[in-house]
Amino acid sequence: MAAGKEIRGKIKSVENTKKITKAMEMVAASKMRKAQERMRAARPYAEKVRSLAANLAQATPEYKHPFMVHNESAKTAGFIIVTTDKGLCGGLNTNLLRATTAKLREVEAAGDKVEAVAIGNKGFGFLNRIGAKVVSHATHLGDRPHLDALIGPVKVLFDAYAEGRLNAVYLCYTRFINTMKQEPVIQQLLPLSAESMVADSKHGWDYLYEPDAPSVINELLMRYSEALVFQAVAENMASEQSARMVAMKSATDNAGNVIGELKLIYNKTRQAAITKELSEIVAGAAAV
């Protein structure tokens, strides 16, 4: 019964794996609900800041913030790549990095260089493997992202664009659609486009500025850009927990199927051994 003992060992091993994947599925389901709540809570703020920034931009047409100016002479593009710190979340990171790679090749084919900011271990490792220039990174953000941990890394690219050294800044992340579907997004963050900042056409706004209009607009557009990055991180975290829950459920179901197949093989092997012993006993009795 050496074969039977080996099969029993495999069954025990797969059962232990199934317990782990089931536990991870339940943990991911719990974290997913909290991540979705944080993501939805951040959306109204980002929307309000966008609306206010658009109204301010139209109210003061004589002043153009550097974030709204195209730096056509610059030959470098910036990328903010938002990925997860951990794996075991299906093809979430793979799909995003595949889309990012296509965009990087498109930018390089146009003759531009690339500078990148990595948010998350997976993206940081990917950029190092392909030899991209990583100007800053943020990893180990935990389950609850904090804006303070994101401002420093992304400000490197924001300052570079304001100085005219970058011609564009792209934000790459995974957008949460529902529990079963998440899609990779490559979004142009800078220069801020008119399409992404549509003012409220129902009303005309007139503002009183303190200390002056440029100071207020500068601060507001910086906050708006930071809010877009924070919203992308929140969306990516909600997508991560959803993808991990689905992946762990699939792994648990597959482990159950493997256990069933191994038990069937074990029973067949055991039955064959019993039948062989009975045949030998009958043959021996007949010989006597």
Buried (B, 14 or more C-beta within 10 A) or exposed (E): EEEBEEBBEBBEBBBEBBEEBBEBBBBBBEBBEBBBEBBEEBEEEBEEBBBBBBBBBBBBEEBEBBBBBEBEEBEBBBBBBBBBBEEBBBEBBEBBBEBBEEBBEEBEEEEBBBBBBBBBBBBBBBBEEEEBEBBBBBBEBEEEBEEEBBBEBBBBBBEBBBEEBBBBBBBBBBBBEEBEEBEBBBBBBBBBEEEBBEBEEEEEEEEEEEEEBBEBBBEBBBBBBBBBBBBBBBBBBBBBBBBBBBBBBEBBEBBBEBBEEBEEBBEEBBEEEEEEEEEEEEEEEEEE
